[in-house]
Amino acid sequence: MTTITRIVKIRPAGTTLKLHGAGDRLPWSPGPGAIPSEEPLLPRLETIIGMLASLNYSRNAATTGGCHACNCSNWCTCSLKPAAHSLCIRPESKIIGPFLVANIRYPTEAGHVDTRVYVNVTTGLLDTEGVNLWVEAAEQIMRAHNTVYPRTRSRLMKKARDLVKELMMNEGLPLLIPAEALSRKITKLSLNYARKTAEHGMIYSVSEIDILGGLRTALASIASVESVSIIILVVDEGSCISYQSIAETVAATLGPKGAPVIVSIESSREEIKNRVTGKYSITLTPAPILESVDMAIHPNPPQAPLEVYTRAFRQGNGEFMKDRPMPAYWPGTVLKGYENPATCPGTAKLVYALDIVTLVSLGEALKNITNIR
């Protein structure tokens, strides 16, 4: 039996979020940060872990006056360990996410609030009810790649495109909200603060994500969106341990340069029935590439050909450091034969890619939990 024991709920304090992919998005930054990239629609799992670590450090500093980050030297000790302490979880726990939970109301059903659960697939937000169609599109693409007949290949690729289009044009409620409805690019000019002048040729773009406003616009003719929350889950295999509740609501910043958000950490006892593990999995956040994968297909791939996986952390001296960058799968990539790599022994395990059977089950469970509103 899988039991959800912790829910971390994040709500934007303003109207927009400024989310960044792996690496600095500065015009003069070397390496992966300078590669044009699609910015994430939901924060990376590591970004949320870093935010929880910062909350843990600030809480301890306020109560004890001590420096709890002075002895940390890598991402595991500087980020995941203090975040796990904030969540009061054990090493066998798994941290899964992010999900977007939206509460909507249909005009013809007064008083009834429907809960929808979405995952980031880079080029849009995919409703968990549409995951099977998303995987079917990936299967059609795989068959097209494996055939030697041009006519068959063309027919299968068209079927895959039609399935993605069906998700967007689904009768009733669209199951795939395109990224264009949620984000906008803002062009800026980099300034040299020392000389108080503009840097020559340093024009760059940044993304602003308006999840609530974008969903309201996309669903305006169907339903009204009342609230949205970004969710990560902590789950345990086996019986649920009676943890002490640590429900709280605090203000935080999502990333070193991110917008302010409101964070709450809540307990739950929602149990997921045992199911047979699905053949395919889908990435919820940028996932490190492994050699053992049999198939990796994104049914609606972004423009940039490659994502970069790296982890940033703040050392005890206040300096920011980064792990060695690695190639990664885009969120929404359908994988076959993917095993989530070990994260940090003795702390908790991050789940980058979740099998689709469990993903659908978690989507159903999130709809049943009332305290996520």
Secondary structure, 3 states (H helix, E strand, C coil): CEEEEEEEEEEECCCCECCCCCCCCCCCCCHHHHCCCCCCCCCCHHHHHHHHHHHHHHHHHHHHCCCCCCCCCCHHHHHHHHHHHHHCCCCCCEEEEEEEEEEEECCCCCCCCEEEEEEECCCEEEEHHHHHHHHHHHHHHHHHHHCCCHHHHHHHHHHHHHHHHHHHCCCCCCCEEEHHHCEEEEEEEEEECCCCEEEEEEEEEEEEECHHHHHHHHCCCCCEEEEEEEEEEEEEECCCCCCCCCCEEEEEECCCCCCEEEEEEEECCCEECCCCCCCEEEECCCEECCCCCCEEECCCCCCCCCEEECCEEECCCCCEEECCCEEEECCCCEEECCCCCCCECCCEEEECEEEHHHHHHHHHHHHHCHHHC
